[in-house]
Amino acid sequence: MTRPKRAEGLPETAAASPDNARYDLVHVRPSPWAAGRIRTASLLQLDFEFAGSSLSLDAARAQRRAHDRHGISTLIVPARYGAAAIGVSEAAVRAAQAAPAPGPGARPEMPRLHADHPMFFTFQISAVEPDASAAGSAAGFLVNVDKCDGHIWSAEELGEYFALIGPR
């Protein structure tokens, strides 16, 4: 799958959309685990509520600082993520496809949802080696699957996104 060319200074996820200069604020609220909801490796379930705003980056940063002063946890994300189209099951399939082929005799395991972010799902993928001890050692890594277009986020892309939305 080819990705669109990245606009200067923006992560690849923002380059594909005409609203790449517009941002939304996402309120983050921890809640107890509810039956029937997807589970992550976290002890808390996070609920994301998009504000529905379409702000410049400077305006979004200013509003986030105001929220911080009042103890409200807020993230800045490109506005297009408010209508993300990729669900957790499709993202798991894409994460499995992104996993390197396991070594001979290794048993690949299904990706496990590790974390949920308003822009991507993070999966842990591991493969149990055939000579693993009885306790079971596994080599693993994390894969981030974009919620809008399903591409796999690179470490560079994550760094660029977090540099873009900071500082507080």
Secondary structure as UniProt FT lines:
FT   TURN            8..9
FT   HELIX           12..15
FT   TURN            18..21
FT   STRAND          23..31
FT   TURN            35..36
FT   STRAND          45..50
FT   HELIX           57..69
FT   TURN            70..71
FT   STRAND          74..78
FT   HELIX           79..83
FT   HELIX           88..98
FT   TURN            104..105
FT   STRAND          107..108
FT   STRAND          112..116
FT   STRAND          120..128
FT   TURN            130..131
FT   TURN            134..135
FT   STRAND          138..146
FT   TURN            147..149
FT   HELIX           155..165
//
